[in-house]
Amino acid sequence: MNKEELKKTIVSSYKKLNPVKIILFGSWCRGEEDKYSDVDIIVIYETKKRFLDRLE
């Protein structure tokens, strides 16, 4: 899988959930991925819940 295919997969997977932002980090972000690399992402959503309430 290349970076463009990865982007399409991530966007299509999260599109229905309407995230504010999706952030890619780790080896894929740095261009250092290999066949054993996992994909590290952060998905940011808007919410009215306080941070501590979301931890439950």
C-alpha distance matrix in Angstrom:
0.0 3.8 6.8 8.2 6.0 6.5 10.0 10.8 10.1 12.2 14.8 15.3 15.7 18.3 20.0 22.8 23.8 24.4 23.4 25.0 22.1 18.6 18.1 15.0 16.3 15.9 13.7 10.8 13.8 15.3 12.5 13.2 10.3 10.0 9.0 11.7 11.1 11.7 11.3 14.8 16.1 19.7 20.8 24.2 26.6 30.2 32.7 36.5 36.4 37.4 35.0 37.1 37.4 33.7 33.6 35.6
3.8 0.0 3.8 5.6 5.4 6.2 8.8 10.2 10.7 12.4 14.4 15.7 16.6 18.7 19.9 23.2 24.0 24.1 22.8 23.9 20.8 17.5 16.7 13.7 15.0 14.9 12.7 9.4 11.7 13.1 10.1 11.7 9.6 10.4 10.8 13.5 12.1 13.0 11.9 14.8 15.8 19.2 20.4 23.5 26.1 29.6 32.4 36.1 36.4 37.2 34.8 37.2 37.7 34.0 34.1 36.4
6.8 3.8 0.0 3.8 5.5 5.0 6.2 8.8 9.9 10.5 12.2 14.3 15.3 16.7 17.8 21.3 21.8 21.5 19.9 20.7 17.4 14.3 13.3 10.4 12.1 12.8 11.2 7.5 8.8 10.8 8.6 11.1 9.7 11.7 12.8 14.8 12.5 12.7 10.6 12.8 13.2 16.3 17.5 20.4 23.1 26.5 29.4 33.1 33.5 34.2 31.9 34.5 35.1 31.5 31.8 34.3
8.2 5.6 3.8 0.0 3.8 5.4 5.1 6.4 8.7 10.0 10.7 12.4 14.3 15.7 16.1 19.7 20.7 20.1 19.1 19.9 17.0 14.4 14.3 12.3 14.8 16.0 14.9 11.1 11.8 14.1 12.1 14.9 13.5 15.2 15.9 18.0 15.9 15.7 13.3 15.3 14.9 17.6 18.0 20.6 22.9 26.1 29.2 32.9 33.6 34.7 32.8 35.5 35.8 32.2 32.9 35.3
6.0 5.4 5.5 3.8 0.0 3.8 5.4 5.2 6.2 8.7 10.0 10.7 12.3 14.5 15.2 18.4 19.8 19.8 19.2 20.7 18.1 15.2 15.5 13.4 15.9 16.9 15.7 12.0 13.6 16.2 14.0 16.1 13.8 14.8 14.5 16.7 15.0 14.5 12.5 15.1 14.9 17.8 18.0 21.0 23.1 26.4 29.2 33.0 33.5 34.8 32.8 35.4 35.4 31.7 32.3 34.4
6.5 6.2 5.0 5.4 3.8 0.0 3.8 5.5 5.1 6.2 8.6 10.0 10.6 12.5 14.0 17.2 17.9 18.1 16.9 18.5 15.6 12.3 12.4 10.1 12.6 13.6 12.9 9.3 11.0 14.0 12.4 14.2 11.8 13.3 13.2 14.6 12.4 11.3 8.9 11.3 11.2 14.3 14.8 18.0 20.4 23.9 26.5 30.3 30.6 31.7 29.5 32.0 32.1 28.4 28.8 31.0
10.0 8.8 6.2 5.1 5.4 3.8 0.0 3.8 5.5 5.2 6.1 8.5 9.9 10.9 11.7 15.2 15.9 15.5 14.3 15.5 12.7 9.8 10.4 9.1 12.3 14.3 14.3 10.6 11.0 14.4 13.5 15.9 14.2 16.3 16.7 17.9 15.3 13.9 10.7 12.1 10.8 13.2 13.1 15.9 18.0 21.3 24.3 28.0 28.7 29.9 28.0 30.8 30.9 27.3 28.1 30.4
10.8 10.2 8.8 6.4 5.2 5.5 3.8 0.0 3.8 5.6 5.2 6.0 8.5 10.2 10.3 13.6 15.1 14.9 14.7 16.4 14.3 12.0 13.5 12.6 15.9 17.9 17.8 14.1 14.8 18.1 16.9 19.2 17.1 18.7 18.5 19.9 17.7 16.2 13.3 15.0 13.6 15.7 14.9 17.5 19.0 22.1 25.0 28.7 29.6 31.2 29.6 32.4 32.1 28.4 29.5 31.5
10.1 10.7 9.9 8.7 6.2 5.1 5.5 3.8 0.0 3.8 5.6 5.3 6.1 8.8 10.0 12.8 14.1 14.8 14.6 16.9 14.9 12.1 13.6 12.5 15.6 17.2 17.2 13.8 15.2 18.5 17.4 19.1 16.4 17.7 16.9 17.9 15.9 13.9 11.3 13.4 12.2 14.6 13.9 17.0 18.4 21.8 24.3 28.0 28.4 30.1 28.4 30.8 30.4 26.6 27.4 29.2
12.2 12.4 10.5 10.0 8.7 6.2 5.2 5.6 3.8 0.0 3.8 5.5 5.1 6.3 8.4 11.3 11.7 12.3 11.4 13.6 11.5 8.5 10.2 9.6 12.9 15.0 15.8 12.7 13.5 17.1 16.8 18.5 16.2 18.1 17.8 18.1 15.5 13.0 9.8 10.8 9.0 10.9 10.1 13.2 14.9 18.4 20.9 24.7 25.0 26.5 24.7 27.2 27.0 23.2 24.1 26.1
14.8 14.4 12.2 10.7 10.0 8.6 6.1 5.2 5.6 3.8 0.0 3.8 5.4 5.4 5.6 9.2 10.1 9.8 9.6 11.7 10.1 8.2 10.8 11.3 15.0 17.7 18.6 15.4 15.4 19.1 19.0 21.2 19.2 21.3 21.2 21.8 19.1 16.7 13.3 13.8 11.3 12.3 10.5 12.8 13.9 17.0 19.8 23.5 24.4 26.2 24.9 27.7 27.2 23.6 25.0 27.0
15.3 15.7 14.3 12.4 10.7 10.0 8.5 6.0 5.3 5.5 3.8 0.0 3.8 5.6 5.3 7.9 9.9 10.6 11.4 14.2 13.3 11.6 14.4 14.7 18.2 20.5 21.3 18.0 18.6 22.2 21.7 23.6 21.3 22.8 22.1 22.8 20.6 18.1 15.2 16.2 14.0 15.1 13.1 15.4 15.8 18.8 21.2 24.8 25.7 27.9 26.7 29.3 28.4 24.8 26.2 27.8
15.7 16.6 15.3 14.3 12.3 10.6 9.9 8.5 6.1 5.1 5.4 3.8 0.0 3.8 5.9 7.5 8.6 10.4 10.8 14.1 13.2 11.1 13.8 14.0 17.3 19.4 20.4 17.6 18.5 22.1 21.9 23.3 20.7 22.1 21.2 21.3 19.1 16.2 13.5 14.3 12.2 13.2 11.2 14.0 14.4 17.7 19.6 23.3 23.6 25.7 24.4 26.7 25.7 22.0 23.2 24.5
18.3 18.7 16.7 15.7 14.5 12.5 10.9 10.2 8.8 6.3 5.4 5.6 3.8 0.0 3.8 5.6 5.4 6.9 7.0 10.5 10.1 8.7 12.0 13.2 16.6 19.2 20.8 18.2 18.4 22.1 22.5 24.2 22.0 23.9 23.4 23.2 20.6 17.5 14.3 14.2 11.3 11.3 8.5 10.6 10.7 13.9 16.0 19.6 20.2 22.3 21.2 23.8 22.8 19.2 20.8 22.3
20.0 19.9 17.8 16.1 15.2 14.0 11.7 10.3 10.0 8.4 5.6 5.3 5.9 3.8 0.0 3.8 5.4 5.4 7.1 10.1 10.5 10.2 13.8 15.4 19.0 21.9 23.4 20.5 20.3 24.1 24.3 26.4 24.4 26.4 26.1 26.2 23.6 20.8 17.5 17.4 14.3 14.0 11.0 12.1 11.6 14.1 16.5 20.0 21.3 23.7 23.1 25.9 24.7 21.3 23.4 24.9
22.8 23.2 21.3 19.7 18.4 17.2 15.2 13.6 12.8 11.3 9.2 7.9 7.5 5.6 3.8 0.0 3.8 5.5 8.4 11.8 13.0 13.1 16.7 18.5 21.9 24.7 26.4 23.6 23.7 27.4 27.7 29.6 27.4 29.2 28.6 28.5 26.1 23.0 19.9 19.8 16.7 16.1 12.7 13.5 12.0 14.0 15.7 19.0 20.1 23.0 22.8 25.3 23.6 20.4 22.6 23.6
23.8 24.0 21.8 20.7 19.8 17.9 15.9 15.1 14.1 11.7 10.1 9.9 8.6 5.4 5.4 3.8 0.0 3.8 5.8 9.5 11.0 11.3 14.9 17.1 20.3 23.2 25.3 23.0 22.7 26.5 27.3 29.0 27.0 29.1 28.6 28.1 25.5 22.1 19.0 18.2 14.9 13.6 9.9 10.3 8.5 10.6 12.2 15.5 16.5 19.2 18.9 21.5 19.9 16.7 19.0 20.1
24.4 24.1 21.5 20.1 19.8 18.1 15.5 14.9 14.8 12.3 9.8 10.6 10.4 6.9 5.4 5.5 3.8 0.0 3.8 6.6 8.8 10.2 13.9 16.6 19.9 23.2 25.4 22.9 22.1 25.8 26.8 28.9 27.3 29.7 29.7 29.4 26.5 23.4 20.0 18.9 15.3 13.6 9.9 9.4 7.5 9.1 11.6 15.0 16.7 19.2 19.2 22.2 20.9 17.9 20.5 22.1
23.4 22.8 19.9 19.1 19.2 16.9 14.3 14.7 14.6 11.4 9.6 11.4 10.8 7.0 7.1 8.4 5.8 3.8 0.0 3.8 5.4 7.0 10.6 13.6 16.7 20.0 22.6 20.3 19.2 22.9 24.2 26.2 24.9 27.6 27.9 27.4 24.3 21.2 17.6 16.0 12.3 10.2 6.6 5.7 4.8 7.5 10.4 14.1 15.4 17.4 16.8 20.0 19.3 16.1 18.5 20.6
25.0 23.9 20.7 19.9 20.7 18.5 15.5 16.4 16.9 13.6 11.7 14.2 14.1 10.5 10.1 11.8 9.5 6.6 3.8 0.0 3.8 7.2 10.1 13.6 16.5 20.2 22.8 20.8 19.0 22.5 24.1 26.4 25.7 28.7 29.5 29.0 25.6 22.8 19.1 17.1 13.3 10.8 7.8 5.5 5.2 6.7 10.3 13.7 15.5 17.0 16.5 20.0 19.8 17.0 19.4 22.0
22.1 20.8 17.4 17.0 18.1 15.6 12.7 14.3 14.9 11.5 10.1 13.3 13.2 10.1 10.5 13.0 11.0 8.8 5.4 3.8 0.0 3.8 6.4 10.0 12.9 16.6 19.2 17.1 15.2 18.7 20.4 22.7 22.1 25.2 26.2 25.8 22.3 19.7 16.0 13.9 10.2 8.2 6.1 5.2 7.2 9.6 13.1 16.5 17.8 18.7 17.5 20.9 21.2 18.1 20.0 22.8
18.6 17.5 14.3 14.4 15.2 12.3 9.8 12.0 12.1 8.5 8.2 11.6 11.1 8.7 10.2 13.1 11.3 10.2 7.0 7.2 3.8 0.0 3.8 6.7 10.0 13.5 15.9 13.7 12.3 15.9 17.4 19.5 18.5 21.5 22.4 22.1 18.6 16.0 12.2 10.4 6.8 5.7 4.6 6.3 9.1 12.3 15.3 18.9 19.6 20.4 18.6 21.7 22.1 18.7 20.0 22.8
18.1 16.7 13.3 14.3 15.5 12.4 10.4 13.5 13.6 10.2 10.8 14.4 13.8 12.0 13.8 16.7 14.9 13.9 10.6 10.1 6.4 3.8 0.0 3.8 6.5 10.2 12.8 11.1 9.2 12.6 14.6 16.5 16.1 19.4 20.8 20.3 16.6 14.3 10.7 8.4 5.4 5.0 6.5 8.2 11.7 14.8 17.6 21.0 21.3 21.6 19.2 22.2 23.2 19.9 20.6 23.7
15.0 13.7 10.4 12.3 13.4 10.1 9.1 12.6 12.5 9.6 11.3 14.7 14.0 13.2 15.4 18.5 17.1 16.6 13.6 13.6 10.0 6.7 3.8 0.0 3.8 7.1 9.2 7.4 5.9 9.5 11.1 12.9 12.3 15.6 17.1 16.7 13.0 11.2 7.7 6.0 4.6 6.6 9.0 11.5 15.0 18.3 21.0 24.5 24.5 24.6 22.0 24.6 25.7 22.3 22.5 25.6
16.3 15.0 12.1 14.8 15.9 12.6 12.3 15.9 15.6 12.9 15.0 18.2 17.3 16.6 19.0 21.9 20.3 19.9 16.7 16.5 12.9 10.0 6.5 3.8 0.0 3.8 6.8 6.6 4.9 7.5 10.0 11.0 11.0 14.4 16.5 15.6 11.8 10.5 7.9 5.5 6.1 8.0 11.3 13.6 17.3 20.5 22.9 26.1 25.7 25.4 22.4 24.7 26.3 23.1 22.7 25.9
15.9 14.9 12.8 16.0 16.9 13.6 14.3 17.9 17.2 15.0 17.7 20.5 19.4 19.2 21.9 24.7 23.2 23.2 20.0 20.2 16.6 13.5 10.2 7.1 3.8 0.0 3.8 5.6 5.5 6.4 8.8 8.4 8.5 11.8 14.1 12.9 9.2 8.7 7.5 5.9 8.4 10.8 14.4 16.9 20.6 23.8 26.0 29.1 28.4 27.9 24.6 26.6 28.3 25.1 24.3 27.3
13.7 12.7 11.2 14.9 15.7 12.9 14.3 17.8 17.2 15.8 18.6 21.3 20.4 20.8 23.4 26.4 25.3 25.4 22.6 22.8 19.2 15.9 12.8 9.2 6.8 3.8 0.0 3.8 5.4 5.1 6.0 4.8 4.9 8.4 11.2 10.5 7.1 8.2 7.9 8.1 11.0 14.0 17.2 20.1 23.7 27.0 29.3 32.6 31.9 31.5 28.3 30.2 31.9 28.6 27.7 30.6
10.8 9.4 7.5 11.1 12.0 9.3 10.6 14.1 13.8 12.7 15.4 18.0 17.6 18.2 20.5 23.6 23.0 22.9 20.3 20.8 17.1 13.7 11.1 7.4 6.6 5.6 3.8 0.0 3.8 5.5 5.1 6.0 5.0 8.6 10.9 11.2 7.8 8.2 6.7 7.8 9.8 13.1 15.8 18.7 22.2 25.6 28.1 31.6 31.3 31.3 28.4 30.6 31.9 28.4 27.9 30.8
13.8 11.7 8.8 11.8 13.6 11.0 11.0 14.8 15.2 13.5 15.4 18.6 18.5 18.4 20.3 23.7 22.7 22.1 19.2 19.0 15.2 12.3 9.2 5.9 4.9 5.5 5.4 3.8 0.0 3.8 5.5 7.7 8.3 12.0 14.7 14.8 11.3 11.3 9.1 8.7 9.6 12.1 14.9 17.2 20.8 23.9 26.7 30.0 30.0 29.8 27.0 29.5 31.0 27.7 27.5 30.6
15.3 13.1 10.8 14.1 16.2 14.0 14.4 18.1 18.5 17.1 19.1 22.2 22.1 22.1 24.1 27.4 26.5 25.8 22.9 22.5 18.7 15.9 12.6 9.5 7.5 6.4 5.1 5.5 3.8 0.0 3.8 5.4 7.8 11.5 14.7 15.0 11.8 12.8 11.6 11.3 12.9 15.4 18.4 20.6 24.2 27.3 29.9 33.2 33.0 32.5 29.6 31.9 33.7 30.5 30.0 33.2
12.5 10.1 8.6 12.1 14.0 12.4 13.5 16.9 17.4 16.8 19.0 21.7 21.9 22.5 24.3 27.7 27.3 26.8 24.2 24.1 20.4 17.4 14.6 11.1 10.0 8.8 6.0 5.1 5.5 3.8 0.0 3.8 5.8 9.1 12.4 13.5 10.9 12.6 11.7 12.6 14.5 17.4 20.1 22.6 26.1 29.3 32.1 35.5 35.4 35.3 32.4 34.7 36.2 32.9 32.4 35.5
13.2 11.7 11.1 14.9 16.1 14.2 15.9 19.2 19.1 18.5 21.2 23.6 23.3 24.2 26.4 29.6 29.0 28.9 26.2 26.4 22.7 19.5 16.5 12.9 11.0 8.4 4.8 6.0 7.7 5.4 3.8 0.0 3.8 6.7 10.4 11.0 8.7 11.2 11.5 12.6 15.3 18.4 21.5 24.2 27.8 31.1 33.6 37.0 36.5 36.1 33.0 35.0 36.6 33.3 32.5 35.4
10.3 9.6 9.7 13.5 13.8 11.8 14.2 17.1 16.4 16.2 19.2 21.3 20.7 22.0 24.4 27.4 27.0 27.3 24.9 25.7 22.1 18.5 16.1 12.3 11.0 8.5 4.9 5.0 8.3 7.8 5.8 3.8 0.0 3.8 7.0 7.7 5.5 8.2 8.9 11.0 13.9 17.4 20.2 23.4 26.7 30.3 32.6 36.1 35.5 35.4 32.3 34.2 35.5 32.1 31.2 33.8
10.0 10.4 11.7 15.2 14.8 13.3 16.3 18.7 17.7 18.1 21.3 22.8 22.1 23.9 26.4 29.2 29.1 29.7 27.6 28.7 25.2 21.5 19.4 15.6 14.4 11.8 8.4 8.6 12.0 11.5 9.1 6.7 3.8 0.0 3.8 5.4 5.4 8.9 10.8 13.5 16.6 20.3 22.9 26.3 29.5 33.1 35.3 38.8 38.1 38.1 35.0 36.6 37.8 34.3 33.3 35.6
9.0 10.8 12.8 15.9 14.5 13.2 16.7 18.5 16.9 17.8 21.2 22.1 21.2 23.4 26.1 28.6 28.6 29.7 27.9 29.5 26.2 22.4 20.8 17.1 16.5 14.1 11.2 10.9 14.7 14.7 12.4 10.4 7.0 3.8 0.0 3.8 5.7 8.7 11.1 14.4 17.4 21.2 23.5 27.1 30.0 33.7 35.7 39.3 38.4 38.7 35.7 37.1 38.0 34.5 33.4 35.4
11.7 13.5 14.8 18.0 16.7 14.6 17.9 19.9 17.9 18.1 21.8 22.8 21.3 23.2 26.2 28.5 28.1 29.4 27.4 29.0 25.8 22.1 20.3 16.7 15.6 12.9 10.5 11.2 14.8 15.0 13.5 11.0 7.7 5.4 3.8 0.0 3.8 6.6 10.0 12.8 16.2 19.8 22.4 26.0 28.9 32.7 34.3 37.7 36.6 36.7 33.5 34.7 35.7 32.2 30.8 32.8
11.1 12.1 12.5 15.9 15.0 12.4 15.3 17.7 15.9 15.5 19.1 20.6 19.1 20.6 23.6 26.1 25.5 26.5 24.3 25.6 22.3 18.6 16.6 13.0 11.8 9.2 7.1 7.8 11.3 11.8 10.9 8.7 5.5 5.4 5.7 3.8 0.0 3.8 6.6 9.3 12.7 16.3 19.0 22.5 25.7 29.3 31.1 34.6 33.5 33.5 30.4 31.8 32.9 29.4 28.2 30.4
11.7 13.0 12.7 15.7 14.5 11.3 13.9 16.2 13.9 13.0 16.7 18.1 16.2 17.5 20.8 23.0 22.1 23.4 21.2 22.8 19.7 16.0 14.3 11.2 10.5 8.7 8.2 8.2 11.3 12.8 12.6 11.2 8.2 8.9 8.7 6.6 3.8 0.0 3.8 6.5 9.8 13.3 15.8 19.4 22.4 26.1 27.7 31.1 30.0 30.2 27.1 28.5 29.4 25.9 24.7 26.9
11.3 11.9 10.6 13.3 12.5 8.9 10.7 13.3 11.3 9.8 13.3 15.2 13.5 14.3 17.5 19.9 19.0 20.0 17.6 19.1 16.0 12.2 10.7 7.7 7.9 7.5 7.9 6.7 9.1 11.6 11.7 11.5 8.9 10.8 11.1 10.0 6.6 3.8 0.0 3.8 6.4 10.2 12.5 16.1 19.1 22.8 24.7 28.2 27.5 27.8 24.9 26.7 27.5 23.9 23.2 25.6
14.8 14.8 12.8 15.3 15.1 11.3 12.1 15.0 13.4 10.8 13.8 16.2 14.3 14.2 17.4 19.8 18.2 18.9 16.0 17.1 13.9 10.4 8.4 6.0 5.5 5.9 8.1 7.8 8.7 11.3 12.6 12.6 11.0 13.5 14.4 12.8 9.3 6.5 3.8 0.0 3.8 7.1 10.1 13.4 16.7 20.3 22.1 25.5 24.6 24.6 21.6 23.5 24.6 21.1 20.4 23.1
16.1 15.8 13.2 14.9 14.9 11.2 10.8 13.6 12.2 9.0 11.3 14.0 12.2 11.3 14.3 16.7 14.9 15.3 12.3 13.3 10.2 6.8 5.4 4.6 6.1 8.4 11.0 9.8 9.6 12.9 14.5 15.3 13.9 16.6 17.4 16.2 12.7 9.8 6.4 3.8 0.0 3.8 6.5 9.8 13.1 16.7 18.7 22.2 21.7 22.0 19.2 21.5 22.4 18.8 18.7 21.5
19.7 19.2 16.3 17.6 17.8 14.3 13.2 15.7 14.6 10.9 12.3 15.1 13.2 11.3 14.0 16.1 13.6 13.6 10.2 10.8 8.2 5.7 5.0 6.6 8.0 10.8 14.0 13.1 12.1 15.4 17.4 18.4 17.4 20.3 21.2 19.8 16.3 13.3 10.2 7.1 3.8 0.0 3.8 6.5 9.9 13.3 15.3 18.7 18.2 18.3 15.7 18.2 19.1 15.7 16.0 19.0
20.8 20.4 17.5 18.0 18.0 14.8 13.1 14.9 13.9 10.1 10.5 13.1 11.2 8.5 11.0 12.7 9.9 9.9 6.6 7.8 6.1 4.6 6.5 9.0 11.3 14.4 17.2 15.8 14.9 18.4 20.1 21.5 20.2 22.9 23.5 22.4 19.0 15.8 12.5 10.1 6.5 3.8 0.0 3.8 6.6 10.3 12.5 16.1 16.0 16.9 14.9 17.7 17.9 14.4 15.5 18.2
24.2 23.5 20.4 20.6 21.0 18.0 15.9 17.5 17.0 13.2 12.8 15.4 14.0 10.6 12.1 13.5 10.3 9.4 5.7 5.5 5.2 6.3 8.2 11.5 13.6 16.9 20.1 18.7 17.2 20.6 22.6 24.2 23.4 26.3 27.1 26.0 22.5 19.4 16.1 13.4 9.8 6.5 3.8 0.0 3.8 7.0 9.5 13.0 13.4 14.2 12.6 15.9 16.2 13.0 14.8 17.7
26.6 26.1 23.1 22.9 23.1 20.4 18.0 19.0 18.4 14.9 13.9 15.8 14.4 10.7 11.6 12.0 8.5 7.5 4.8 5.2 7.2 9.1 11.7 15.0 17.3 20.6 23.7 22.2 20.8 24.2 26.1 27.8 26.7 29.5 30.0 28.9 25.7 22.4 19.1 16.7 13.1 9.9 6.6 3.8 0.0 3.8 6.3 10.0 11.0 12.6 12.0 15.3 14.8 11.8 14.4 16.8
30.2 29.6 26.5 26.1 26.4 23.9 21.3 22.1 21.8 18.4 17.0 18.8 17.7 13.9 14.1 14.0 10.6 9.1 7.5 6.7 9.6 12.3 14.8 18.3 20.5 23.8 27.0 25.6 23.9 27.3 29.3 31.1 30.3 33.1 33.7 32.7 29.3 26.1 22.8 20.3 16.7 13.3 10.3 7.0 3.8 0.0 3.8 7.0 9.1 11.0 11.4 14.9 14.1 12.0 15.1 17.3
32.7 32.4 29.4 29.2 29.2 26.5 24.3 25.0 24.3 20.9 19.8 21.2 19.6 16.0 16.5 15.7 12.2 11.6 10.4 10.3 13.1 15.3 17.6 21.0 22.9 26.0 29.3 28.1 26.7 29.9 32.1 33.6 32.6 35.3 35.7 34.3 31.1 27.7 24.7 22.1 18.7 15.3 12.5 9.5 6.3 3.8 0.0 3.8 5.5 8.0 9.3 12.3 10.9 9.3 12.9 14.6
36.5 36.1 33.1 32.9 33.0 30.3 28.0 28.7 28.0 24.7 23.5 24.8 23.3 19.6 20.0 19.0 15.5 15.0 14.1 13.7 16.5 18.9 21.0 24.5 26.1 29.1 32.6 31.6 30.0 33.2 35.5 37.0 36.1 38.8 39.3 37.7 34.6 31.1 28.2 25.5 22.2 18.7 16.1 13.0 10.0 7.0 3.8 0.0 3.8 6.5 9.2 11.7 10.0 9.8 13.5 14.7
36.4 36.4 33.5 33.6 33.5 30.6 28.7 29.6 28.4 25.0 24.4 25.7 23.6 20.2 21.3 20.1 16.5 16.7 15.4 15.5 17.8 19.6 21.3 24.5 25.7 28.4 31.9 31.3 30.0 33.0 35.4 36.5 35.5 38.1 38.4 36.6 33.5 30.0 27.5 24.6 21.7 18.2 16.0 13.4 11.0 9.1 5.5 3.8 0.0 3.8 6.4 8.3 6.2 6.4 10.0 11.1
37.4 37.2 34.2 34.7 34.8 31.7 29.9 31.2 30.1 26.5 26.2 27.9 25.7 22.3 23.7 23.0 19.2 19.2 17.4 17.0 18.7 20.4 21.6 24.6 25.4 27.9 31.5 31.3 29.8 32.5 35.3 36.1 35.4 38.1 38.7 36.7 33.5 30.2 27.8 24.6 22.0 18.3 16.9 14.2 12.6 11.0 8.0 6.5 3.8 0.0 3.8 5.6 5.3 6.4 9.1 10.9
35.0 34.8 31.9 32.8 32.8 29.5 28.0 29.6 28.4 24.7 24.9 26.7 24.4 21.2 23.1 22.8 18.9 19.2 16.8 16.5 17.5 18.6 19.2 22.0 22.4 24.6 28.3 28.4 27.0 29.6 32.4 33.0 32.3 35.0 35.7 33.5 30.4 27.1 24.9 21.6 19.2 15.7 14.9 12.6 12.0 11.4 9.3 9.2 6.4 3.8 0.0 3.8 5.4 5.2 6.8 9.6
37.1 37.2 34.5 35.5 35.4 32.0 30.8 32.4 30.8 27.2 27.7 29.3 26.7 23.8 25.9 25.3 21.5 22.2 20.0 20.0 20.9 21.7 22.2 24.6 24.7 26.6 30.2 30.6 29.5 31.9 34.7 35.0 34.2 36.6 37.1 34.7 31.8 28.5 26.7 23.5 21.5 18.2 17.7 15.9 15.3 14.9 12.3 11.7 8.3 5.6 3.8 0.0 3.8 5.4 5.3 7.5
37.4 37.7 35.1 35.8 35.4 32.1 30.9 32.1 30.4 27.0 27.2 28.4 25.7 22.8 24.7 23.6 19.9 20.9 19.3 19.8 21.2 22.1 23.2 25.7 26.3 28.3 31.9 31.9 31.0 33.7 36.2 36.6 35.5 37.8 38.0 35.7 32.9 29.4 27.5 24.6 22.4 19.1 17.9 16.2 14.8 14.1 10.9 10.0 6.2 5.3 5.4 3.8 0.0 3.8 5.4 5.9
33.7 34.0 31.5 32.2 31.7 28.4 27.3 28.4 26.6 23.2 23.6 24.8 22.0 19.2 21.3 20.4 16.7 17.9 16.1 17.0 18.1 18.7 19.9 22.3 23.1 25.1 28.6 28.4 27.7 30.5 32.9 33.3 32.1 34.3 34.5 32.2 29.4 25.9 23.9 21.1 18.8 15.7 14.4 13.0 11.8 12.0 9.3 9.8 6.4 6.4 5.2 5.4 3.8 0.0 3.8 5.5
33.6 34.1 31.8 32.9 32.3 28.8 28.1 29.5 27.4 24.1 25.0 26.2 23.2 20.8 23.4 22.6 19.0 20.5 18.5 19.4 20.0 20.0 20.6 22.5 22.7 24.3 27.7 27.9 27.5 30.0 32.4 32.5 31.2 33.3 33.4 30.8 28.2 24.7 23.2 20.4 18.7 16.0 15.5 14.8 14.4 15.1 12.9 13.5 10.0 9.1 6.8 5.3 5.4 3.8 0.0 3.8
35.6 36.4 34.3 35.3 34.4 31.0 30.4 31.5 29.2 26.1 27.0 27.8 24.5 22.3 24.9 23.6 20.1 22.1 20.6 22.0 22.8 22.8 23.7 25.6 25.9 27.3 30.6 30.8 30.6 33.2 35.5 35.4 33.8 35.6 35.4 32.8 30.4 26.9 25.6 23.1 21.5 19.0 18.2 17.7 16.8 17.3 14.6 14.7 11.1 10.9 9.6 7.5 5.9 5.5 3.8 0.0
